[in-house]
Amino acid sequence: MRRRAIGTVTRDKTLKTRRVEVTRTYRHKKYGKILRDKTICYVHDENNDSHVGDLVEIIESRPLSKLKRWSLVRIVRKSADVHVETV
């Protein structure tokens, strides 16, 4: 079974690659404090559909490059920021 995750796109500068930040919260074993942690995933986005700030669903895939191990499934929510593309 392939792992799935939902995260926020933090970088979209490279072609067909996105940097996605997946956050999680957990309770400290000894002290009980709730902590936040983040995991950085490099995601393959074939059509360059996602942009910075988008909430995306990703799935684990075969190694596509040195860092890319995930593929884009869908965009859950588009960013509220307006993205202007220069031609």
PyMOL Python script that loads the backbone (N, CA, C, O; Angstrom):
from pymol import cmd

cmd.read_pdbstr("""\
ATOM      1  N   MET A   1       0.849  -1.187   0.000  1.00  0.00           N
ATOM      2  CA  MET A   1       0.000   0.000   0.000  1.00  0.00           C
ATOM      3  C   MET A   1       0.890   1.244   0.000  1.00  0.00           C
ATOM      4  O   MET A   1       1.802   1.366   0.818  1.00  0.00           O
ATOM      5  N   ARG A   2       0.622   2.141  -0.903  1.00  0.00           N
ATOM      6  CA  ARG A   2       1.396   3.384  -0.977  1.00  0.00           C
ATOM      7  C   ARG A   2       0.886   4.393   0.025  1.00  0.00           C
ATOM      8  O   ARG A   2      -0.319   4.527   0.235  1.00  0.00           O
ATOM      9  N   ARG A   3       1.824   5.109   0.647  1.00  0.00           N
ATOM     10  CA  ARG A   3       1.442   6.135   1.612  1.00  0.00           C
ATOM     11  C   ARG A   3       0.875   7.350   0.895  1.00  0.00           C
ATOM     12  O   ARG A   3       1.309   7.688  -0.207  1.00  0.00           O
ATOM     13  N   ARG A   4      -0.088   8.001   1.517  1.00  0.00           N
ATOM     14  CA  ARG A   4      -0.669   9.240   1.013  1.00  0.00           C
ATOM     15  C   ARG A   4      -0.506  10.308   2.080  1.00  0.00           C
ATOM     16  O   ARG A   4      -0.481  10.008   3.274  1.00  0.00           O
ATOM     17  N   ALA A   5      -0.397  11.555   1.644  1.00  0.00           N
ATOM     18  CA  ALA A   5      -0.250  12.663   2.586  1.00  0.00           C
ATOM     19  C   ALA A   5      -0.874  13.908   1.975  1.00  0.00           C
ATOM     20  O   ALA A   5      -1.031  14.009   0.759  1.00  0.00           O
ATOM     21  N   ILE A   6      -1.225  14.847   2.833  1.00  0.00           N
ATOM     22  CA  ILE A   6      -1.753  16.139   2.393  1.00  0.00           C
ATOM     23  C   ILE A   6      -0.838  17.215   2.964  1.00  0.00           C
ATOM     24  O   ILE A   6      -0.549  17.227   4.161  1.00  0.00           O
ATOM     25  N   GLY A   7      -0.384  18.124   2.091  1.00  0.00           N
ATOM     26  CA  GLY A   7       0.532  19.165   2.526  1.00  0.00           C
ATOM     27  C   GLY A   7       0.393  20.430   1.699  1.00  0.00           C
ATOM     28  O   GLY A   7      -0.424  20.504   0.781  1.00  0.00           O
ATOM     29  N   THR A   8       1.197  21.417   2.035  1.00  0.00           N
ATOM     30  CA  THR A   8       1.174  22.723   1.387  1.00  0.00           C
ATOM     31  C   THR A   8       2.403  22.893   0.507  1.00  0.00           C
ATOM     32  O   THR A   8       3.520  22.576   0.914  1.00  0.00           O
ATOM     33  N   VAL A   9       2.185  23.398  -0.706  1.00  0.00           N
ATOM     34  CA  VAL A   9       3.300  23.656  -1.623  1.00  0.00           C
ATOM     35  C   VAL A   9       4.058  24.881  -1.113  1.00  0.00           C
ATOM     36  O   VAL A   9       3.466  25.937  -0.891  1.00  0.00           O
ATOM     37  N   THR A  10       5.380  24.732  -0.927  1.00  0.00           N
ATOM     38  CA  THR A  10       6.191  25.851  -0.438  1.00  0.00           C
ATOM     39  C   THR A  10       7.116  26.399  -1.513  1.00  0.00           C
ATOM     40  O   THR A  10       7.578  27.534  -1.400  1.00  0.00           O
ATOM     41  N   ARG A  11       7.401  25.616  -2.562  1.00  0.00           N
ATOM     42  CA  ARG A  11       8.231  26.095  -3.672  1.00  0.00           C
ATOM     43  C   ARG A  11       7.742  25.511  -4.983  1.00  0.00           C
ATOM     44  O   ARG A  11       7.376  24.338  -5.060  1.00  0.00           O
ATOM     45  N   ASP A  12       7.740  26.357  -6.031  1.00  0.00           N
ATOM     46  CA  ASP A  12       7.341  25.881  -7.358  1.00  0.00           C
ATOM     47  C   ASP A  12       8.255  26.434  -8.455  1.00  0.00           C
ATOM     48  O   ASP A  12       7.822  26.600  -9.595  1.00  0.00           O
ATOM     49  N   LYS A  13       9.497  26.714  -8.122  1.00  0.00           N
ATOM     50  CA  LYS A  13      10.424  27.329  -9.073  1.00  0.00           C
ATOM     51  C   LYS A  13      10.893  26.357 -10.158  1.00  0.00           C
ATOM     52  O   LYS A  13      11.083  26.756 -11.307  1.00  0.00           O
ATOM     53  N   THR A  14      11.080  25.085  -9.799  1.00  0.00           N
ATOM     54  CA  THR A  14      11.628  24.129 -10.757  1.00  0.00           C
ATOM     55  C   THR A  14      10.528  23.522 -11.622  1.00  0.00           C
ATOM     56  O   THR A  14       9.375  23.422 -11.202  1.00  0.00           O
ATOM     57  N   LEU A  15      10.893  23.127 -12.809  1.00  0.00           N
ATOM     58  CA  LEU A  15       9.948  22.568 -13.768  1.00  0.00           C
ATOM     59  C   LEU A  15       9.532  21.159 -13.351  1.00  0.00           C
ATOM     60  O   LEU A  15      10.381  20.297 -13.123  1.00  0.00           O
ATOM     61  N   LYS A  16       8.229  20.933 -13.253  1.00  0.00           N
ATOM     62  CA  LYS A  16       7.626  19.638 -12.915  1.00  0.00           C
ATOM     63  C   LYS A  16       7.980  19.118 -11.526  1.00  0.00           C
ATOM     64  O   LYS A  16       7.785  17.936 -11.243  1.00  0.00           O
ATOM     65  N   THR A  17       8.495  19.977 -10.662  1.00  0.00           N
ATOM     66  CA  THR A  17       8.828  19.571  -9.297  1.00  0.00           C
ATOM     67  C   THR A  17       8.268  20.589  -8.312  1.00  0.00           C
ATOM     68  O   THR A  17       8.355  21.796  -8.535  1.00  0.00           O
ATOM     69  N   ARG A  18       7.702  20.098  -7.235  1.00  0.00           N
ATOM     70  CA  ARG A  18       7.171  20.954  -6.182  1.00  0.00           C
ATOM     71  C   ARG A  18       7.755  20.512  -4.852  1.00  0.00           C
ATOM     72  O   ARG A  18       8.009  19.326  -4.636  1.00  0.00           O
ATOM     73  N   ARG A  19       7.966  21.469  -3.966  1.00  0.00           N
ATOM     74  CA  ARG A  19       8.414  21.174  -2.604  1.00  0.00           C
ATOM     75  C   ARG A  19       7.187  21.300  -1.717  1.00  0.00           C
ATOM     76  O   ARG A  19       6.600  22.378  -1.614  1.00  0.00           O
ATOM     77  N   VAL A  20       6.800  20.215  -1.083  1.00  0.00           N
ATOM     78  CA  VAL A  20       5.576  20.179  -0.272  1.00  0.00           C
ATOM     79  C   VAL A  20       5.954  19.945   1.181  1.00  0.00           C
ATOM     80  O   VAL A  20       6.777  19.085   1.494  1.00  0.00           O
ATOM     81  N   GLU A  21       5.339  20.723   2.064  1.00  0.00           N
ATOM     82  CA  GLU A  21       5.570  20.620   3.496  1.00  0.00           C
ATOM     83  C   GLU A  21       4.364  19.931   4.130  1.00  0.00           C
ATOM     84  O   GLU A  21       3.246  20.443   4.068  1.00  0.00           O
ATOM     85  N   VAL A  22       4.595  18.770   4.738  1.00  0.00           N
ATOM     86  CA  VAL A  22       3.544  18.013   5.408  1.00  0.00           C
ATOM     87  C   VAL A  22       3.734  18.195   6.907  1.00  0.00           C
ATOM     88  O   VAL A  22       4.771  17.817   7.451  1.00  0.00           O
ATOM     89  N   THR A  23       2.743  18.769   7.579  1.00  0.00           N
ATOM     90  CA  THR A  23       2.856  19.017   9.018  1.00  0.00           C
ATOM     91  C   THR A  23       2.093  17.947   9.794  1.00  0.00           C
ATOM     92  O   THR A  23       1.103  17.390   9.317  1.00  0.00           O
ATOM     93  N   ARG A  24       2.578  17.678  10.994  1.00  0.00           N
ATOM     94  CA  ARG A  24       1.893  16.741  11.869  1.00  0.00           C
ATOM     95  C   ARG A  24       2.055  17.214  13.304  1.00  0.00           C
ATOM     96  O   ARG A  24       3.021  17.901  13.634  1.00  0.00           O
ATOM     97  N   THR A  25       1.110  16.846  14.150  1.00  0.00           N
ATOM     98  CA  THR A  25       1.193  17.164  15.569  1.00  0.00           C
ATOM     99  C   THR A  25       1.218  15.860  16.355  1.00  0.00           C
ATOM    100  O   THR A  25       0.572  14.881  15.979  1.00  0.00           O
ATOM    101  N   TYR A  26       1.964  15.859  17.438  1.00  0.00           N
ATOM    102  CA  TYR A  26       2.043  14.681  18.293  1.00  0.00           C
ATOM    103  C   TYR A  26       2.326  15.123  19.725  1.00  0.00           C
ATOM    104  O   TYR A  26       2.789  16.236  19.972  1.00  0.00           O
ATOM    105  N   ARG A  27       2.037  14.229  20.652  1.00  0.00           N
ATOM    106  CA  ARG A  27       2.229  14.517  22.059  1.00  0.00           C
ATOM    107  C   ARG A  27       3.576  13.957  22.510  1.00  0.00           C
ATOM    108  O   ARG A  27       3.917  12.816  22.199  1.00  0.00           O
ATOM    109  N   HIS A  28       4.342  14.770  23.249  1.00  0.00           N
ATOM    110  CA  HIS A  28       5.632  14.342  23.774  1.00  0.00           C
ATOM    111  C   HIS A  28       5.411  13.202  24.771  1.00  0.00           C
ATOM    112  O   HIS A  28       4.525  13.275  25.623  1.00  0.00           O
ATOM    113  N   LYS A  29       6.224  12.149  24.657  1.00  0.00           N
ATOM    114  CA  LYS A  29       6.035  10.961  25.493  1.00  0.00           C
ATOM    115  C   LYS A  29       6.110  11.258  26.991  1.00  0.00           C
ATOM    116  O   LYS A  29       5.251  10.835  27.765  1.00  0.00           O
ATOM    117  N   LYS A  30       7.132  11.979  27.379  1.00  0.00           N
ATOM    118  CA  LYS A  30       7.366  12.195  28.807  1.00  0.00           C
ATOM    119  C   LYS A  30       6.576  13.366  29.381  1.00  0.00           C
ATOM    120  O   LYS A  30       5.959  13.250  30.441  1.00  0.00           O
ATOM    121  N   TYR A  31       6.599  14.508  28.665  1.00  0.00           N
ATOM    122  CA  TYR A  31       6.027  15.730  29.222  1.00  0.00           C
ATOM    123  C   TYR A  31       4.593  16.012  28.785  1.00  0.00           C
ATOM    124  O   TYR A  31       3.913  16.830  29.405  1.00  0.00           O
ATOM    125  N   GLY A  32       4.125  15.352  27.734  1.00  0.00           N
ATOM    126  CA  GLY A  32       2.732  15.508  27.326  1.00  0.00           C
ATOM    127  C   GLY A  32       2.437  16.747  26.508  1.00  0.00           C
ATOM    128  O   GLY A  32       1.298  16.969  26.097  1.00  0.00           O
ATOM    129  N   LYS A  33       3.461  17.560  26.269  1.00  0.00           N
ATOM    130  CA  LYS A  33       3.251  18.771  25.475  1.00  0.00           C
ATOM    131  C   LYS A  33       2.962  18.398  24.021  1.00  0.00           C
ATOM    132  O   LYS A  33       3.555  17.459  23.490  1.00  0.00           O
ATOM    133  N   ILE A  34       2.062  19.123  23.385  1.00  0.00           N
ATOM    134  CA  ILE A  34       1.754  18.879  21.981  1.00  0.00           C
ATOM    135  C   ILE A  34       2.766  19.624  21.121  1.00  0.00           C
ATOM    136  O   ILE A  34       2.931  20.837  21.253  1.00  0.00           O
ATOM    137  N   LEU A  35       3.438  18.896  20.244  1.00  0.00           N
ATOM    138  CA  LEU A  35       4.484  19.456  19.407  1.00  0.00           C
ATOM    139  C   LEU A  35       4.076  19.398  17.943  1.00  0.00           C
ATOM    140  O   LEU A  35       3.290  18.546  17.528  1.00  0.00           O
ATOM    141  N   ARG A  36       4.636  20.333  17.170  1.00  0.00           N
ATOM    142  CA  ARG A  36       4.425  20.345  15.721  1.00  0.00           C
ATOM    143  C   ARG A  36       5.713  19.950  15.038  1.00  0.00           C
ATOM    144  O   ARG A  36       6.800  20.336  15.467  1.00  0.00           O
ATOM    145  N   ASP A  37       5.587  19.174  13.969  1.00  0.00           N
ATOM    146  CA  ASP A  37       6.743  18.748  13.196  1.00  0.00           C
ATOM    147  C   ASP A  37       6.381  18.848  11.731  1.00  0.00           C
ATOM    148  O   ASP A  37       5.203  18.797  11.377  1.00  0.00           O
ATOM    149  N   LYS A  38       7.387  18.990  10.867  1.00  0.00           N
ATOM    150  CA  LYS A  38       7.110  19.067   9.439  1.00  0.00           C
ATOM    151  C   LYS A  38       8.045  18.139   8.683  1.00  0.00           C
ATOM    152  O   LYS A  38       9.181  17.906   9.097  1.00  0.00           O
ATOM    153  N   THR A  39       7.556  17.618   7.578  1.00  0.00           N
ATOM    154  CA  THR A  39       8.335  16.773   6.693  1.00  0.00           C
ATOM    155  C   THR A  39       8.335  17.420   5.320  1.00  0.00           C
ATOM    156  O   THR A  39       7.287  17.843   4.834  1.00  0.00           O
ATOM    157  N   ILE A  40       9.504  17.503   4.687  1.00  0.00           N
ATOM    158  CA  ILE A  40       9.622  18.088   3.362  1.00  0.00           C
ATOM    159  C   ILE A  40       9.624  16.965   2.331  1.00  0.00           C
ATOM    160  O   ILE A  40      10.431  16.040   2.425  1.00  0.00           O
ATOM    161  N   CYS A  41       8.733  17.035   1.354  1.00  0.00           N
ATOM    162  CA  CYS A  41       8.645  16.038   0.291  1.00  0.00           C
ATOM    163  C   CYS A  41       8.800  16.745  -1.047  1.00  0.00           C
ATOM    164  O   CYS A  41       8.203  17.797  -1.274  1.00  0.00           O
ATOM    165  N   TYR A  42       9.591  16.172  -1.916  1.00  0.00           N
ATOM    166  CA  TYR A  42       9.706  16.686  -3.277  1.00  0.00           C
ATOM    167  C   TYR A  42       8.778  15.878  -4.156  1.00  0.00           C
ATOM    168  O   TYR A  42       8.858  14.650  -4.198  1.00  0.00           O
ATOM    169  N   VAL A  43       7.880  16.582  -4.872  1.00  0.00           N
ATOM    170  CA  VAL A  43       6.759  15.955  -5.567  1.00  0.00           C
ATOM    171  C   VAL A  43       6.853  16.193  -7.063  1.00  0.00           C
ATOM    172  O   VAL A  43       7.212  17.283  -7.506  1.00  0.00           O
ATOM    173  N   HIS A  44       6.526  15.159  -7.843  1.00  0.00           N
ATOM    174  CA  HIS A  44       6.487  15.278  -9.301  1.00  0.00           C
ATOM    175  C   HIS A  44       5.113  15.796  -9.715  1.00  0.00           C
ATOM    176  O   HIS A  44       4.093  15.172  -9.421  1.00  0.00           O
ATOM    177  N   ASP A  45       5.090  16.937 -10.398  1.00  0.00           N
ATOM    178  CA  ASP A  45       3.856  17.556 -10.898  1.00  0.00           C
ATOM    179  C   ASP A  45       4.001  17.677 -12.415  1.00  0.00           C
ATOM    180  O   ASP A  45       4.577  18.644 -12.913  1.00  0.00           O
ATOM    181  N   GLU A  46       3.481  16.703 -13.137  1.00  0.00           N
ATOM    182  CA  GLU A  46       3.695  16.584 -14.579  1.00  0.00           C
ATOM    183  C   GLU A  46       3.249  17.816 -15.355  1.00  0.00           C
ATOM    184  O   GLU A  46       3.955  18.254 -16.263  1.00  0.00           O
ATOM    185  N   ASN A  47       2.092  18.387 -15.019  1.00  0.00           N
ATOM    186  CA  ASN A  47       1.528  19.503 -15.795  1.00  0.00           C
ATOM    187  C   ASN A  47       1.764  20.866 -15.164  1.00  0.00           C
ATOM    188  O   ASN A  47       1.209  21.856 -15.641  1.00  0.00           O
ATOM    189  N   ASN A  48       2.562  20.952 -14.113  1.00  0.00           N
ATOM    190  CA  ASN A  48       2.811  22.210 -13.402  1.00  0.00           C
ATOM    191  C   ASN A  48       1.508  22.882 -12.970  1.00  0.00           C
ATOM    192  O   ASN A  48       1.357  24.095 -13.116  1.00  0.00           O
ATOM    193  N   ASP A  49       0.566  22.098 -12.438  1.00  0.00           N
ATOM    194  CA  ASP A  49      -0.744  22.615 -12.036  1.00  0.00           C
ATOM    195  C   ASP A  49      -0.708  23.351 -10.697  1.00  0.00           C
ATOM    196  O   ASP A  49      -1.417  24.342 -10.524  1.00  0.00           O
ATOM    197  N   SER A  50       0.088  22.893  -9.766  1.00  0.00           N
ATOM    198  CA  SER A  50       0.086  23.469  -8.419  1.00  0.00           C
ATOM    199  C   SER A  50       1.055  24.640  -8.316  1.00  0.00           C
ATOM    200  O   SER A  50       2.028  24.738  -9.065  1.00  0.00           O
ATOM    201  N   HIS A  51       0.762  25.522  -7.372  1.00  0.00           N
ATOM    202  CA  HIS A  51       1.601  26.697  -7.127  1.00  0.00           C
ATOM    203  C   HIS A  51       1.744  26.907  -5.628  1.00  0.00           C
ATOM    204  O   HIS A  51       1.097  26.219  -4.838  1.00  0.00           O
ATOM    205  N   VAL A  52       2.584  27.849  -5.235  1.00  0.00           N
ATOM    206  CA  VAL A  52       2.865  28.104  -3.824  1.00  0.00           C
ATOM    207  C   VAL A  52       1.575  28.411  -3.067  1.00  0.00           C
ATOM    208  O   VAL A  52       0.753  29.211  -3.513  1.00  0.00           O
ATOM    209  N   GLY A  53       1.413  27.763  -1.919  1.00  0.00           N
ATOM    210  CA  GLY A  53       0.245  27.995  -1.073  1.00  0.00           C
ATOM    211  C   GLY A  53      -0.884  27.015  -1.288  1.00  0.00           C
ATOM    212  O   GLY A  53      -1.806  26.966  -0.473  1.00  0.00           O
ATOM    213  N   ASP A  54      -0.851  26.233  -2.352  1.00  0.00           N
ATOM    214  CA  ASP A  54      -1.907  25.252  -2.624  1.00  0.00           C
ATOM    215  C   ASP A  54      -1.814  24.078  -1.648  1.00  0.00           C
ATOM    216  O   ASP A  54      -0.722  23.651  -1.274  1.00  0.00           O
ATOM    217  N   LEU A  55      -2.972  23.568  -1.247  1.00  0.00           N
ATOM    218  CA  LEU A  55      -3.043  22.370  -0.434  1.00  0.00           C
ATOM    219  C   LEU A  55      -3.197  21.194  -1.393  1.00  0.00           C
ATOM    220  O   LEU A  55      -4.150  21.160  -2.172  1.00  0.00           O
ATOM    221  N   VAL A  56      -2.274  20.224  -1.351  1.00  0.00           N
ATOM    222  CA  VAL A  56      -2.257  19.143  -2.328  1.00  0.00           C
ATOM    223  C   VAL A  56      -2.225  17.776  -1.638  1.00  0.00           C
ATOM    224  O   VAL A  56      -1.752  17.638  -0.510  1.00  0.00           O
ATOM    225  N   GLU A  57      -2.738  16.781  -2.348  1.00  0.00           N
ATOM    226  CA  GLU A  57      -2.645  15.399  -1.899  1.00  0.00           C
ATOM    227  C   GLU A  57      -1.565  14.723  -2.722  1.00  0.00           C
ATOM    228  O   GLU A  57      -1.548  14.841  -3.947  1.00  0.00           O
ATOM    229  N   ILE A  58      -0.654  14.007  -2.049  1.00  0.00           N
ATOM    230  CA  ILE A  58       0.462  13.357  -2.731  1.00  0.00           C
ATOM    231  C   ILE A  58       0.476  11.877  -2.383  1.00  0.00           C
ATOM    232  O   ILE A  58      -0.084  11.453  -1.372  1.00  0.00           O
ATOM    233  N   ILE A  59       1.130  11.094  -3.247  1.00  0.00           N
ATOM    234  CA  ILE A  59       1.229   9.650  -3.035  1.00  0.00           C
ATOM    235  C   ILE A  59       2.671   9.224  -3.265  1.00  0.00           C
ATOM    236  O   ILE A  59       3.365   9.764  -4.126  1.00  0.00           O
ATOM    237  N   GLU A  60       3.103   8.258  -2.491  1.00  0.00           N
ATOM    238  CA  GLU A  60       4.455   7.740  -2.608  1.00  0.00           C
ATOM    239  C   GLU A  60       4.621   7.028  -3.949  1.00  0.00           C
ATOM    240  O   GLU A  60       3.712   6.334  -4.404  1.00  0.00           O
ATOM    241  N   SER A  61       5.786   7.200  -4.582  1.00  0.00           N
ATOM    242  CA  SER A  61       6.033   6.565  -5.876  1.00  0.00           C
ATOM    243  C   SER A  61       7.468   6.058  -5.926  1.00  0.00           C
ATOM    244  O   SER A  61       8.212   6.181  -4.953  1.00  0.00           O
ATOM    245  N   ARG A  62       7.844   5.501  -7.040  1.00  0.00           N
ATOM    246  CA  ARG A  62       9.212   5.041  -7.211  1.00  0.00           C
ATOM    247  C   ARG A  62      10.135   6.256  -7.246  1.00  0.00           C
ATOM    248  O   ARG A  62       9.668   7.364  -7.512  1.00  0.00           O
ATOM    249  N   PRO A  63      11.425   6.082  -6.985  1.00  0.00           N
ATOM    250  CA  PRO A  63      12.356   7.206  -7.056  1.00  0.00           C
ATOM    251  C   PRO A  63      12.422   7.790  -8.466  1.00  0.00           C
ATOM    252  O   PRO A  63      12.733   7.081  -9.423  1.00  0.00           O
ATOM    253  N   LEU A  64      12.129   9.080  -8.589  1.00  0.00           N
ATOM    254  CA  LEU A  64      12.140   9.752  -9.888  1.00  0.00           C
ATOM    255  C   LEU A  64      13.418  10.554 -10.098  1.00  0.00           C
ATOM    256  O   LEU A  64      13.788  10.839 -11.238  1.00  0.00           O
ATOM    257  N   SER A  65      14.094  10.919  -9.018  1.00  0.00           N
ATOM    258  CA  SER A  65      15.382  11.618  -9.083  1.00  0.00           C
ATOM    259  C   SER A  65      16.061  11.440  -7.727  1.00  0.00           C
ATOM    260  O   SER A  65      15.656  10.595  -6.929  1.00  0.00           O
ATOM    261  N   LYS A  66      17.077  12.228  -7.477  1.00  0.00           N
ATOM    262  CA  LYS A  66      17.808  12.108  -6.216  1.00  0.00           C
ATOM    263  C   LYS A  66      16.899  12.339  -5.001  1.00  0.00           C
ATOM    264  O   LYS A  66      17.021  11.638  -3.997  1.00  0.00           O
ATOM    265  N   LEU A  67      15.993  13.313  -5.087  1.00  0.00           N
ATOM    266  CA  LEU A  67      15.125  13.655  -3.959  1.00  0.00           C
ATOM    267  C   LEU A  67      13.653  13.329  -4.172  1.00  0.00           C
ATOM    268  O   LEU A  67      12.921  13.152  -3.198  1.00  0.00           O
ATOM    269  N   LYS A  68      13.204  13.246  -5.414  1.00  0.00           N
ATOM    270  CA  LYS A  68      11.775  13.064  -5.695  1.00  0.00           C
ATOM    271  C   LYS A  68      11.334  11.632  -5.457  1.00  0.00           C
ATOM    272  O   LYS A  68      11.808  10.704  -6.113  1.00  0.00           O
ATOM    273  N   ARG A  69      10.404  11.462  -4.493  1.00  0.00           N
ATOM    274  CA  ARG A  69       9.861  10.143  -4.173  1.00  0.00           C
ATOM    275  C   ARG A  69       8.335  10.155  -4.097  1.00  0.00           C
ATOM    276  O   ARG A  69       7.723   9.166  -3.695  1.00  0.00           O
ATOM    277  N   TRP A  70       7.724  11.270  -4.483  1.00  0.00           N
ATOM    278  CA  TRP A  70       6.274  11.433  -4.367  1.00  0.00           C
ATOM    279  C   TRP A  70       5.703  11.954  -5.683  1.00  0.00           C
ATOM    280  O   TRP A  70       6.413  12.575  -6.475  1.00  0.00           O
ATOM    281  N   SER A  71       4.406  11.696  -5.911  1.00  0.00           N
ATOM    282  CA  SER A  71       3.707  12.199  -7.091  1.00  0.00           C
ATOM    283  C   SER A  71       2.441  12.923  -6.657  1.00  0.00           C
ATOM    284  O   SER A  71       1.834  12.590  -5.639  1.00  0.00           O
ATOM    285  N   LEU A  72       2.058  13.911  -7.442  1.00  0.00           N
ATOM    286  CA  LEU A  72       0.849  14.688  -7.151  1.00  0.00           C
ATOM    287  C   LEU A  72      -0.386  13.894  -7.542  1.00  0.00           C
ATOM    288  O   LEU A  72      -0.458  13.362  -8.650  1.00  0.00           O
ATOM    289  N   VAL A  73      -1.364  13.810  -6.637  1.00  0.00           N
ATOM    290  CA  VAL A  73      -2.631  13.133  -6.923  1.00  0.00           C
ATOM    291  C   VAL A  73      -3.670  14.156  -7.350  1.00  0.00           C
ATOM    292  O   VAL A  73      -4.283  14.030  -8.410  1.00  0.00           O
ATOM    293  N   ARG A  74      -3.864  15.180  -6.510  1.00  0.00           N
ATOM    294  CA  ARG A  74      -4.860  16.215  -6.808  1.00  0.00           C
ATOM    295  C   ARG A  74      -4.572  17.446  -5.971  1.00  0.00           C
ATOM    296  O   ARG A  74      -3.849  17.403  -4.976  1.00  0.00           O
ATOM    297  N   ILE A  75      -5.166  18.546  -6.411  1.00  0.00           N
ATOM    298  CA  ILE A  75      -5.081  19.793  -5.650  1.00  0.00           C
ATOM    299  C   ILE A  75      -6.348  19.876  -4.812  1.00  0.00           C
ATOM    300  O   ILE A  75      -7.451  19.970  -5.349  1.00  0.00           O
ATOM    301  N   VAL A  76      -6.185  19.841  -3.497  1.00  0.00           N
ATOM    302  CA  VAL A  76      -7.330  19.867  -2.590  1.00  0.00           C
ATOM    303  C   VAL A  76      -7.940  21.261  -2.552  1.00  0.00           C
ATOM    304  O   VAL A  76      -9.157  21.416  -2.653  1.00  0.00           O
ATOM    305  N   ARG A  77      -7.085  22.283  -2.406  1.00  0.00           N
ATOM    306  CA  ARG A  77      -7.564  23.667  -2.345  1.00  0.00           C
ATOM    307  C   ARG A  77      -6.519  24.579  -2.952  1.00  0.00           C
ATOM    308  O   ARG A  77      -5.338  24.496  -2.616  1.00  0.00           O
ATOM    309  N   LYS A  78      -6.960  25.455  -3.854  1.00  0.00           N
ATOM    310  CA  LYS A  78      -6.057  26.432  -4.467  1.00  0.00           C
ATOM    311  C   LYS A  78      -5.772  27.552  -3.478  1.00  0.00           C
ATOM    312  O   LYS A  78      -6.578  27.836  -2.592  1.00  0.00           O
ATOM    313  N   SER A  79      -4.627  28.174  -3.639  1.00  0.00           N
ATOM    314  CA  SER A  79      -4.224  29.278  -2.787  1.00  0.00           C
ATOM    315  C   SER A  79      -5.095  30.497  -3.052  1.00  0.00           C
ATOM    316  O   SER A  79      -5.574  30.696  -4.169  1.00  0.00           O
ATOM    317  N   ALA A  80      -5.296  31.309  -2.025  1.00  0.00           N
ATOM    318  CA  ALA A  80      -6.077  32.535  -2.174  1.00  0.00           C
ATOM    319  C   ALA A  80      -5.273  33.622  -2.882  1.00  0.00           C
ATOM    320  O   ALA A  80      -5.848  34.557  -3.440  1.00  0.00           O
ATOM    321  N   ASP A  81      -3.938  33.503  -2.862  1.00  0.00           N
ATOM    322  CA  ASP A  81      -3.076  34.479  -3.523  1.00  0.00           C
ATOM    323  C   ASP A  81      -3.214  34.351  -5.044  1.00  0.00           C
ATOM    324  O   ASP A  81      -3.352  33.249  -5.575  1.00  0.00           O
ATOM    325  N   VAL A  82      -3.177  35.468  -5.718  1.00  0.00           N
ATOM    326  CA  VAL A  82      -3.269  35.478  -7.173  1.00  0.00           C
ATOM    327  C   VAL A  82      -1.908  35.153  -7.742  1.00  0.00           C
ATOM    328  O   VAL A  82      -0.912  35.761  -7.352  1.00  0.00           O
ATOM    329  N   HIS A  83      -1.846  34.191  -8.670  1.00  0.00           N
ATOM    330  CA  HIS A  83      -0.595  33.796  -9.292  1.00  0.00           C
ATOM    331  C   HIS A  83      -0.527  34.410 -10.687  1.00  0.00           C
ATOM    332  O   HIS A  83      -1.344  34.095 -11.553  1.00  0.00           O
ATOM    333  N   VAL A  84       0.462  35.295 -10.900  1.00  0.00           N
ATOM    334  CA  VAL A  84       0.638  35.944 -12.201  1.00  0.00           C
ATOM    335  C   VAL A  84       1.776  35.256 -12.910  1.00  0.00           C
ATOM    336  O   VAL A  84       2.895  35.201 -12.399  1.00  0.00           O
ATOM    337  N   GLU A  85       1.496  34.727 -14.096  1.00  0.00           N
ATOM    338  CA  GLU A  85       2.501  34.020 -14.854  1.00  0.00           C
ATOM    339  C   GLU A  85       3.091  34.945 -15.898  1.00  0.00           C
ATOM    340  O   GLU A  85       2.349  35.596 -16.634  1.00  0.00           O
ATOM    341  N   THR A  86       4.413  35.017 -15.977  1.00  0.00           N
ATOM    342  CA  THR A  86       5.067  35.857 -16.971  1.00  0.00           C
ATOM    343  C   THR A  86       5.416  35.026 -18.196  1.00  0.00           C
ATOM    344  O   THR A  86       5.848  33.879 -18.084  1.00  0.00           O
ATOM    345  N   VAL A  87       5.225  35.614 -19.344  1.00  0.00           N
ATOM    346  CA  VAL A  87       5.470  34.888 -20.597  1.00  0.00           C
ATOM    347  C   VAL A  87       6.692  35.443 -21.293  1.00  0.00           C
ATOM    348  O   VAL A  87       7.063  34.965 -22.365  1.00  0.00           O
TER     349      VAL A  87
END
""", "prot")
cmd.dss("prot")
cmd.show_as("cartoon", "prot")
cmd.util.cbc("prot")
cmd.orient("prot")
